[in-house]
Amino acid sequence: MNVLGLIPARGGSKGIPHKNIAKLNGIPLINYTIAAAKNSKFINKIFVSTDDKKIAKLAEEQNILVPYLRPKLISKDTSSPLEVIKHTLKLLDEKENYKPKIIIYLRPTSPLRTSNMIDSSIKMLINSNASSVLSVKKISEHPYNSFWQKQKFLKPFKKNFTNYLRRQDLPLLYYPIGSIYTFWRKTIEKTNSYYGEKILPYILPEKSSIDIDTKFDLFLAESILKNKRFVSKLN
């Protein structure tokens, strides 16, 4: 079965310049994702979708060929993952006659994702009737206890809110992590979405769910990597 590991890595970034290749413990961020994909038991092709020659060169140094650069038109802040996925699938189909049955979308900003997590998500998809598998974490702060600001004053987010709700009285909610999106090719073809109608949750612990967006996120990830033995004992 053809399984594609798709790594999106455009050159632009507002929070951290060239974020996808920012150094984490002295190693370019994208290298962590490439290594996890290469160690997967299921992925038989890795494709880095980038508009940036420097990123392409770094990928090629890891023995990942990048023969095609992504068009600038779908490399903007406003470009959606769906555009990148569709472009990649069309490119591989037309240029290489490669048609994956399963795609796993792996953002370089999740350096704590492992090959075991990747393979677990693929097995979850294969052994179920799900349209996709999405990595999530349990939310720590519930929106029912939150407020928004309206004309200088705070208004409860939840209607008819009177008192702070206890955690045990709240419905369990999950927040998506940009770490793992695993889905069938037919999910995109049938629904024009990489989610589909039956999304299976892959629940990750807090310590594995860091998504790099700021320099503080880099600091946290580096601290976790440097203290793996201690962090592994945490719940």
N, C-alpha and C positions, 0 to 999 in steps of 0.2 A: 504494500500500500504506500503510495507516495504521500509523504508528510513534509510540508514546507515550513521552515522556520523563517519568518519574515521579520527583519529588524529595521524599523524606520528610524532614520538618523539624519534629519536635515541639518544644515549648517547654522541657520539662524537661531537665536535664542535671546530673549530680553533679560531674564533674571540672571543667568550666568552665561557670559559670552562663550560660544562654542561648547555649550553644556554637555553635549553627547560625547565629547572627548576630553572633558575636564579631568584632571588627575585625582584619583582616589587611591590613597596609599601608594602614590607614585605611578599608578597604572591608569591609562585612559579608560574612562567610564564604559565605553562601548565594549571593551575587551572582556568585561565580566559577563556580559550577555552572550557574546560570541562563544566564550568558553563553555557556558552552560548549554548552549545549543549544540555545540560540537560533541559534548558528552552525553547527549540524549541518545537513548536506544532506538528511538522511533524516527527522528528527523533524518531524512536522507538528502535534503537540499537546504542550504542556508542562503538567503538572499538579503543583502543590505541595500535598502532603498535610500539613496542620498543624492542631494544636489551638489555636494561639496567634495572637491577633489582631495582635500586633506583627509577627510573621513574615509573616502574610498581607498586611499593609500594605506591608512592604518588597518583597514579591514583586510587588504591584500597581504599585509605583513603577517596577518594571522591565517594566511592561506585561504581566504575567502575572496574569490574573484568578484570584481564589481565592473562588469563590462558595459553597463548602461547607467548613466546619470539620470536622476529624476528631473523631469521638466520643472522649471521655475514656477509654472502656473499652478502646480499642486505642491509647492514647497513654501507656502506662505503661512503666517500665523493662523489664518482663517481656513486653511486646507484641512479637510477631514480625513480621519484614518480610512474611511470607506473609499475615498478617492485614491489613496495610496495603494490599498489592497487591490482594487479593481485594475489599476494601472499595472501593477506587478503581475497579476494573473494573466492579463492580456499580453503583456510583454513576454512572459515565459512560454505562453502557449504559441505565440506567433514566431518567436525567435529560436526557441529551444524545444518545442513540441513537448513541454513538460506541463502536465496537468495534475496538480496535487488533489488528493481526495480530502485531506485535512490540512488546514492552515493554522499555525499558532503564531500570533502576533506578539512580538517581544520587544517592548520599549527598552532602550538602553539605560533609562533612568531608574531601573529597578535592579541594582547590582547585587542584592541579597537573594534574588531568585536563583534556585539551583536546578540542575538537570533532573533531579528526582521530582521536583515540583512540576517541571515541564512534562515528564513522562507520566506522572500521576494524573495530570489534567487530560492527557491524551487517552489514557486507559479509561478514565471516567466517561469521556465522550463516546468511546467505542463500545463500552459495556452498558450503555443506557440508550434511551430514545430521545436524548436531549438534542437540541439544535446547536447548543454551544455550552462551553464551560467558562465561567468568569471568576477570576480571583477577587475575593472580597474580604473585608474584616468587619467584626462586630463594632458598631459605633460606640464610642465611649461617652459622648455627650449627646443626649437625645433631643431632637428638635422640638418635642412637645413641651420641654422646659425652657425653650429659648424665646427671645423677643426680637422684634425688629423695631427700628426707629422711624417714627412718623411725626414730622413737625416738632423735632427736638425731644419728644417723649417716647418712652418705650411702650410698645403694644405687644401683648402675648401673641406668639406665633399660632398657637392652637386656640380656636374659638371656645368660649365658655370656660376658659382657664381661670381657676380661682386660687389654687395652692400648688406648691411644688409637688410633682408626682414622684412617688417612690420608684426605684428601678424595677422592682418586681411587678409593678402595676403598668409598666410600659410595654408596648408590643416590640418584639425583637426586630431590629433593623440592621441591615448590612450596607457597608459603603464600598463601592468598587475601587479596586487598586489597579493601577495601570501596568500590572506585572504580567498577567497571563490572560490572553483571549484565545481560546481554542475553539474552532468551529469547522463544520463541514463546508466544503465548496458549494454544495447544493443549498446550504442555508442562505448564502449571498445570492445565488441564482434565483431562488424561489421567493425570498422576502426582501431583497435589496437592503439587507442588514446583516451584520456579522453576529448579531444576537439571536435572531429568530424568536420563536414563541415559547420555546422550552429551554430556559437558561438554568443550567445546573451550577450551584455555588461551590467554589473551591475556597474554603475558609482558611485564611492564613493567620498565624499569630502576629501580634503587634510588632514583635522584634524582626519579622521578615517582610514587613509591609511598607518600608520606607520608599518613597518615590522622590527622586532628586529634583527639586525645583528651585531651592535657594542654597546659599553657601552654608547655612546652618544645617540643612539636610545632608550636605556633604560631610560636615563635621560629625553628625550623628552616625552616619553610615561608616565613617572611618573609625569611630570609637567602638562600634559593634564589631567590626572586622578585627580590630586590635585586641578585643577582649572576648573572643569567641567562646573560650572555655567557661568564662563566668556567665555570659549571656545565655548559653545553652541550658543553664540550670534554671533560668527564669521561666515562669509560666506565660 
